[in-house]
Amino acid sequence: MPPGASAMDFFQLFVPDNVLGAMVVQTNMYAKKFQERFGSDGTWAEVTLAEMKAFLGYMISTSISHCESVLSIWSGGFYGNSSLALVMSQARFEKILKYFHVVAFRSSQTTHGLYKVQPFLDSLQNGFDAAFRPSQTQVLHEPLIDEDPVFIATCTERELRKRKKRKFSLWVRQCSSTGFIIQIYVHLKEGGGPDALDALKNKPQLHSAVARSLCRNAAGKNYIMFTGPSITSLTLFEEFEKQGIFCCGLLSPRKSDCTGLPLSMLTNPAMPPARGQHRIRTKGNMSLICWYNKGHFRFLTNAYSPVQQGVIIKRKGVEIPCPLAVEAFAAHLSYICRYDDKYSKYFISHKPNKTWQQVFWFSVSIAVNNAYILYKMSDAYHVRRYSRAQFGERLVRELLGLEDASPTH
């Protein structure tokens, strides 16, 4: 990207005009069919590409202001914004929101529960693949996409009960060096389709299926995947090793699939060892490490030598020896925790009732975060250093046509 690239340029690596144009076509198609069925709407006019960009801009603005309702922009209250409100009237925004669609109608062959948003997710994935080459070390996990903690602390119990639980879980494969989310996978919690959660009652079996889906494009690249207890299993790691994917995972006798692992390593000894002590069992390239530090921590890995010592971990001035796999796992997982702390608060606050719309706005939020990560890695960051909040504000203004989004020379 050139040094003068704008926030919009980075965002459109993932959400280009042709994708937005398709949303315009589908929204207008849905509005036409809706009115044919339920009666004409005299106040409706077909949406344009500029209006669709502004519509996205208004939604993205809620990730910066953290207001619960996007309609607050047009209010005179604390979250009101007169400069943004002038671009489009509240009535026009609400009309677009009413008819907004990514895919207006189900095709006869479609059985997937997310058919209304799947083309957008596929396009987003293509953009991620084309724009970014990840580091060797990656993490499979569920990112923090929970409700805004400030809102949760202030709303009443009745409001909390009214808010429905999400009907899907969102998993990602994430570069542990930069925080860039390489791949998104959405699992529905209801429905009878093959992707529905209730098709797999066994949680370790379910999480292994999620991991396989996230790593389907990672074979043969010698990536190292860090996994939590729900994914870690000997069967899955051996399967990945045959594909040229190596793993390092935290193991829990309670949460993990422990099939094929020695029982002696899964039970705690009667007398706890000294801090920093560890036991090792190996099978081929696979190592099971039981390390003690105020509790027993077990790791399964084929990516690190079990006998190689890592960098000494410091805890309140105390130096604790550990195997390299333990040190690597702690370092990479702590990076992802810092990413969650920094970027999870920039998810779009709008909470629609429809599941496909929830997935859509979550994925748009991830696209904006990824755009900012690429911006920080580019020459444009050295020309003008924006924080994540400033980058979001620039993007909103450019989507609304309030700033010149073209590169400056």
C-alpha positions in Angstrom: 0.0 0.0 0.0 1.3 3.5 -0.8 2.4 5.8 2.0 -0.7 8.0 1.3 -3.2 5.2 1.5 -6.4 6.0 3.4 -8.3 4.0 6.0 -10.9 3.3 3.3 -8.1 1.8 1.0 -7.2 -0.7 3.7 -10.8 -1.5 4.5 -11.6 -2.1 0.8 -8.9 -4.7 0.6 -11.6 -6.9 2.3 -14.9 -5.1 1.4 -14.4 -3.7 -2.1 -17.0 -1.8 -4.1 -18.2 -4.9 -6.0 -19.2 -6.6 -2.7 -21.0 -3.4 -1.6 -22.6 -3.2 -5.1 -23.9 -6.7 -4.6 -25.5 -5.7 -1.3 -27.1 -2.7 -3.1 -28.7 -5.1 -5.7 -29.8 -7.6 -3.1 -31.3 -5.0 -0.7 -33.3 -3.4 -3.6 -34.5 -6.9 -4.7 -35.6 -7.7 -1.2 -37.4 -4.3 -0.8 -39.2 -4.9 -4.1 -40.4 -8.4 -3.2 -41.3 -7.3 0.3 -43.6 -4.5 -1.0 -45.1 -6.8 -3.6 -46.1 -9.1 -0.8 -47.1 -6.7 2.0 -48.0 -3.5 0.1 -46.1 -0.7 -1.5 -44.0 1.7 0.6 -44.3 5.2 -0.9 -41.4 6.5 1.1 -38.9 3.9 -0.3 -36.4 4.8 -3.0 -33.8 2.3 -4.3 -30.6 2.4 -2.3 -27.4 3.6 -4.0 -23.7 2.6 -3.6 -23.0 5.9 -1.8 -25.9 5.3 0.6 -24.7 1.7 1.3 -21.3 3.0 2.2 -22.9 5.6 4.5 -25.1 2.9 6.0 -21.9 0.8 6.8 -20.2 3.9 8.2 -23.0 4.6 10.6 -22.9 1.1 11.9 -19.1 1.1 12.3 -19.3 4.4 14.2 -21.0 2.5 17.1 -17.7 0.5 17.6 -16.0 3.8 18.5 -18.7 5.6 20.5 -19.9 2.3 22.1 -23.5 3.6 22.0 -26.1 0.8 22.3 -28.3 2.2 19.5 -27.0 3.5 16.2 -30.0 5.8 16.2 -28.3 7.8 19.0 -26.4 9.6 16.2 -29.5 11.6 15.3 -30.4 12.4 18.9 -29.3 15.5 20.7 -27.9 13.5 23.6 -24.4 12.4 24.6 -23.9 10.1 21.6 -25.4 12.6 19.1 -23.2 13.6 16.2 -24.5 16.4 14.1 -21.8 16.2 11.4 -22.6 12.5 10.7 -26.4 13.0 11.0 -26.4 15.5 8.1 -25.3 12.9 5.6 -28.5 10.9 5.8 -31.8 11.4 7.6 -32.7 9.0 10.4 -35.9 8.0 8.5 -33.8 7.0 5.4 -31.3 5.1 7.5 -34.2 3.1 9.2 -35.6 2.3 5.8 -32.3 0.8 4.6 -31.9 -1.0 7.8 -35.4 -2.5 7.4 -34.6 -3.9 3.9 -30.9 -4.5 4.2 -29.8 -7.9 2.8 -26.6 -9.6 1.6 -28.6 -12.4 -0.1 -32.2 -11.7 -0.5 -33.6 -15.1 -1.4 -32.7 -18.8 -0.8 -31.8 -20.8 -3.8 -33.4 -24.2 -4.2 -30.0 -26.0 -3.6 -29.3 -24.1 -0.4 -29.4 -25.9 2.9 -26.9 -23.9 4.9 -28.3 -21.9 7.8 -26.1 -18.9 7.0 -26.9 -18.7 3.3 -27.9 -15.0 3.7 -24.4 -14.1 4.8 -22.1 -16.9 3.3 -21.2 -15.0 0.1 -19.9 -12.1 2.2 -17.9 -14.5 4.5 -16.4 -16.2 1.4 -15.4 -12.8 -0.1 -13.9 -11.7 3.2 -11.9 -14.9 3.4 -10.5 -14.3 -0.1 -9.5 -10.8 0.9 -7.7 -12.0 4.0 -5.8 -14.7 2.0 -4.8 -12.2 -0.7 -3.7 -9.3 1.6 -1.8 -11.1 4.3 0.9 -13.8 4.7 0.8 -15.1 8.3 3.7 -16.0 10.5 4.5 -19.6 11.3 2.9 -19.5 14.8 -0.9 -19.2 14.9 -3.7 -19.7 17.5 -7.1 -21.4 17.2 -9.6 -19.9 19.6 -12.9 -18.1 20.2 -12.3 -14.3 20.2 -14.0 -12.1 22.8 -17.2 -10.8 21.2 -19.3 -10.4 24.3 -21.5 -7.5 25.2 -20.0 -4.2 26.1 -19.1 -4.6 29.8 -20.1 -1.0 30.6 -23.6 -1.6 29.2 -23.9 -4.9 31.1 -23.0 -3.2 34.4 -25.6 -0.5 33.9 -28.6 -2.4 32.5 -31.3 -3.9 34.6 -31.9 -7.7 35.2 -35.1 -7.4 33.0 -33.1 -5.9 30.1 -30.5 -8.7 30.5 -33.2 -11.4 30.4 -34.7 -9.8 27.3 -31.4 -10.0 25.4 -31.3 -13.4 23.6 -28.3 -15.6 23.7 -26.3 -15.9 20.5 -27.4 -18.8 18.3 -23.9 -19.3 16.9 -20.3 -19.6 18.1 -17.5 -17.9 16.2 -14.0 -19.4 16.0 -10.9 -17.9 14.4 -7.4 -18.9 13.2 -5.2 -15.9 14.2 -1.6 -14.9 13.5 0.0 -14.8 17.0 2.7 -12.3 15.8 0.4 -9.5 14.6 -3.1 -10.5 15.8 -4.4 -10.6 12.2 -7.4 -12.9 12.0 -6.6 -15.2 9.1 -9.8 -17.3 9.0 -13.3 -17.1 10.5 -15.5 -20.1 11.1 -19.1 -19.8 12.3 -21.0 -22.8 13.9 -24.7 -22.6 14.3 -26.1 -23.8 17.7 -29.5 -24.8 16.3 -30.9 -26.5 13.3 -30.7 -29.9 11.6 -28.0 -29.1 9.0 -24.6 -30.7 9.0 -23.1 -27.5 10.4 -25.4 -27.4 13.4 -24.0 -27.7 16.8 -26.6 -30.3 17.9 -25.3 -32.7 15.2 -22.3 -33.2 17.5 -23.2 -33.8 21.1 -19.6 -34.6 22.2 -17.8 -31.3 22.7 -14.2 -32.5 22.0 -15.5 -34.0 18.8 -17.2 -30.8 17.9 -14.1 -28.7 18.6 -11.9 -31.0 16.6 -14.3 -30.5 13.6 -14.0 -26.7 14.1 -10.2 -27.0 14.1 -10.2 -29.1 10.9 -12.3 -26.5 9.2 -10.1 -23.6 10.3 -6.9 -25.4 9.1 -8.2 -26.7 5.8 -6.0 -24.2 3.8 -3.0 -24.6 6.1 -1.7 -28.0 5.0 1.9 -28.4 4.0 3.1 -25.0 5.2 4.8 -26.1 8.5 2.6 -23.8 10.6 2.5 -24.3 14.4 -1.0 -24.1 15.9 -1.5 -23.3 19.5 -4.7 -24.7 20.9 -6.8 -24.5 24.1 -7.9 -27.6 26.1 -11.1 -28.0 24.2 -9.3 -28.6 20.9 -6.1 -30.4 22.1 -6.2 -34.2 21.4 -3.7 -36.8 20.4 -5.8 -38.0 17.4 -6.2 -34.5 16.0 -2.5 -33.6 16.4 -1.4 -36.8 14.7 -3.9 -36.1 11.9 -2.5 -32.6 11.5 1.1 -33.8 11.5 0.4 -35.9 8.4 -0.7 -32.7 6.7 2.4 -30.8 7.7 0.7 -28.8 10.5 2.4 -28.9 13.9 0.7 -28.2 17.2 1.2 -27.2 20.8 -1.8 -27.4 23.1 -2.8 -27.1 26.7 -4.3 -30.3 27.9 -7.0 -30.7 30.5 -8.1 -34.2 31.8 -11.6 -32.7 32.3 -12.1 -30.7 29.0 -9.8 -32.5 26.5 -10.2 -35.7 24.5 -7.5 -37.8 26.3 -7.9 -40.9 24.2 -4.6 -42.7 23.7 -2.7 -40.8 26.4 -1.1 -42.5 29.4 -3.2 -42.4 32.5 -0.1 -42.0 34.7 0.5 -38.5 33.2 -3.1 -37.4 33.7 -3.3 -38.0 37.4 -1.6 -35.8 40.0 1.0 -37.4 42.3 0.2 -37.5 46.0 3.1 -35.2 46.9 3.4 -32.1 44.6 6.9 -31.6 43.1 9.0 -28.5 43.4 8.0 -25.5 41.2 9.5 -25.8 37.7 9.7 -29.6 37.8 8.3 -31.6 34.9 7.7 -35.1 33.6 7.8 -36.1 30.0 6.4 -39.0 28.0 7.0 -39.3 24.2 5.6 -41.2 21.3 7.4 -40.6 18.0 7.4 -36.8 17.5 4.6 -36.3 20.1 5.5 -35.2 23.7 3.2 -35.1 26.7 4.7 -32.6 29.3 3.4 -32.3 32.8 4.9 -29.2 34.4 4.3 -27.9 37.9 3.9 -24.3 39.0 1.4 -23.9 41.8 -0.6 -26.5 40.0 -0.1 -29.2 37.3 -0.1 -28.0 33.7 -0.1 -30.5 30.9 0.9 -29.8 27.3 0.8 -31.9 24.2 3.1 -31.0 21.4 5.0 -32.2 18.3 6.4 -28.7 17.5 9.0 -28.4 20.2 11.7 -30.6 21.6 10.6 -31.8 25.1 14.2 -31.7 26.4 15.0 -28.2 25.2 14.7 -25.5 27.9 12.9 -22.3 27.2 13.5 -18.8 28.4 13.1 -18.7 32.2 9.6 -17.4 33.1 9.6 -14.6 35.7 6.8 -14.4 38.2 7.2 -11.6 40.8 11.0 -11.8 40.6 11.0 -15.6 40.9 12.7 -17.5 38.0 11.0 -20.8 37.1 12.5 -23.2 34.6 10.2 -24.7 32.1 10.4 -26.7 28.8 10.5 -24.6 25.6 7.0 -25.7 24.6 5.6 -24.2 27.9 7.4 -20.9 27.4 6.2 -20.7 23.7 2.6 -21.5 24.6 2.5 -18.9 27.4 4.1 -16.2 25.1 1.8 -16.7 22.2 -1.4 -17.0 24.2 -0.5 -13.9 26.2 -0.2 -12.0 22.9 -3.7 -13.0 21.9 -5.0 -11.9 25.3 -3.5 -8.5 24.7 -5.1 -8.4 21.2 -8.5 -9.2 22.7 -8.1 -6.5 25.4 -7.2 -4.0 22.7 -9.5 -4.8 19.8 -12.5 -6.6 21.3 -13.9 -3.2 22.5 -14.0 -2.0 18.8 -16.8 -4.5 17.8 -19.9 -2.9 16.3 -22.4 -2.3 19.2 -25.5 -2.8 17.0 -27.2 -6.0 18.2 -29.9 -7.2 15.7 -32.2 -10.1 16.4 -31.5 -12.1 13.2 -28.5 -14.5 13.5 -27.2 -13.8 10.0 -27.1 -10.1 10.7 -25.2 -10.7 14.0 -22.6 -12.8 12.1 -22.4 -10.1 9.4 -21.7 -7.2 11.8 -19.2 -9.3 13.8 -17.3 -10.1 10.6 -17.3 -6.5 9.5 -15.8 -5.6 12.9 -13.1 -8.2 12.3 -12.4 -6.8 8.8 -11.9 -3.3 10.3 -9.5 -4.6 12.9 -7.6 -6.5 10.3 -7.5 -3.3 8.1 -5.9 -1.4 11.0 -3.3 -4.2 11.6 -2.3 -4.0 7.9 -2.2 -0.2 8.2 0.2 -0.4 11.2 2.5 -2.7 9.1 2.5 -0.3 6.1 4.4 2.8 5.2 1.1 4.8 5.7 1.5 4.4 9.4 4.8 6.2 9.4 3.3 9.2 7.5 0.4 9.7 10.0 0.1 7.5 13.1 -3.5 6.9 13.9 -4.6 5.0 17.0 -7.3 2.3 16.5 -10.0 4.7 17.5 -8.7 7.5 15.2 -8.5 4.9 12.3 -12.1 4.0 12.9 -13.2 7.6 13.0 -11.3 8.3 9.7 -12.9 5.2 8.1 -16.4 6.3 9.2 -15.9 9.8 7.7 -14.6 8.4 4.5 -17.5 6.0 4.1 -19.9 8.9 4.7 -18.1 11.0 2.1 -17.0 13.6 4.6 -13.3 13.0 3.9 -11.3 12.6 0.6 -10.5 8.9 0.7 -8.2 9.0 -2.3 -4.4 8.7 -1.6 -2.5 12.0 -1.1 0.5 12.6 -3.2 
